[in-house]
Amino acid sequence: MNNLKLSIATTDYDHFRDFRNGAVRAEGIDHNWSMLGHHEVFARFTANREWDVAELCQVHGPDHSR
């Protein structure tokens, strides 16, 4: 069986680093990693879905419904 090929975009977080640089492997996955700034990842992923996996953050503002 062929490995799953994933394109991934994040910033350079230490909790991804070992996976990104190959020190830790996920069996059955080949990844192509893009390290970019937060705003670029968010904008490009939400607008164009340029990668299979990307970090996103959802921030809720104050609740004005009251």
Buried (B, 14 or more C-beta within 10 A) or exposed (E): EEEEEBEBBBEEEEEBEEBBEEEEEEEEEEBEBBBBEEEEBBEBBEEEEBBEEBBEEEEEEEEEEE
